[in-house]
Amino acid sequence: PFAKEANISMFTPRIQADVIAKYLKTIPEDATVSASNQLGSHLSERETIYTLPLGINQAEYDLFLLSDTTSMPSMQSHRDLSDMMRNNPDHILLFQEGDFLVFKKNRLSYLLY
C-alpha cells in the first residue's frame, strides 16, 4: 500500500509456472544451462549454470523467459538474442510456451564445421 508504483504481479497467477516447472525437470541434471535470471533460481543445484546472455556458446541448453523484468542487460536484448538463435543453425528451438523458450545446442552443426 505504500509503494510508489503499484505492482500486483505477486498476487496474479502465473499460468506458465506449472509448464516451466515441468519442463525444467526434463533437462538432464548433468547438462550445462544458460537461463534468464528468474529461471536460474530453479536450476541452482546444477554444477554449471550461466545467466543469459553469458554462456550461450558454452551451455547445452539456453532457457529464456522473455517476460523476465530482471533480464540483463534488458528484456529487449533477450528478445533480440532469442530471435537470433531461432535463425542460427547452431541452436534448435525445442520448446516454446508463451514467453518461455528452450533452445538446445545443435551438436550436428558443430561436427560439420
N, C-alpha and C positions, 0 to 999 in steps of 0.2 A: 504493500500500500504506500510505502514511502519512496518508491523508485522514481527516478526522473523520467524514465520511459517504461511504460507498461510492457511486460513480457509474460504472456501466459503459456508459453510453449511447454513448460514443465507439467502443465495440467492437461494438455491436449494429448490424446493417444497417438502414438507413433505406429501407424499401420505397418510400416516396413520393419519394425523392430523384430517381430517374430520371423519374418522371412530372412532378415540378415543373420539372426542368431542361428537359424537352421543351416544356412549356407556356410557360415564360418566353421561349423562342425565338420563339414565335408572336406575342408582343406587339410591335407596331411600335416600331422604335427611337426614333422621334421622339415617342412617346406619353408623357404625364406619368403617373407611377405613385406611389401611396402603398402602402407594404408593411410587413408585420411586420418586426421588426428582423433576424431571421435570413435573410429573403429579400432584404433590402436590399443585402447584400454581392454578390449575384449580379446586381444591377441598377445597380451603382455607376457604370458608364460612361455612364449616361444624363445628359442635360443637366439634367432636372428630376425629382427623386425626393424623396418625403417619407417619413418614418417614421410609421406609424399611431400615434395617431389623427390626426396632422397631415395636412393635405392632402386629406381626404376630400371637401371641397367644391370643390377645385381640380383634383384628378387625374382623368384619364380612366379609369384602372384602379385598383382597390383590391384588394390581394392580402393575404389572411390566412393565416397558419399558426397555427392555434388551439392548437397544442401548443408554441408558442414560449415558453419559460420566461423569456425576456428581454423580453417584451412590456411596454410601458409604457402606462399605469400598472400594468396587471396582465393576466394571461391572461383573467380573468373579464371585464374591461372590453372586451377584444377580442371575446369571445364575445357579449356584450351588443350591441356595435356591429354585428357581423355579423348578428345576429338582427334588429336594427332595419333594416338595409339590405335584408334579404330582404323586408320588408314595406313598403318605400319605392319608389314607382313611379319615382323619380329614378335608381334603380340596378337593373341587371339582373344576376342571377346567371348568369354564363357557364359556369362550370366548378366542379365540386367533386369532389375525390378525398380521402376521409378528412378530415383536418383542414386541407386546403389548399383555399381558396375564392378565386375570382376574380370580382369584380364589375366591371361597366362602367357608366359614367355613361350614362343614358338621355337622349340629346340630344333626342329627340322630346318627352319630358315638359317639357323646358325651353322648347321652342318653343310649347307650348300655353299657357303662363302669360303 
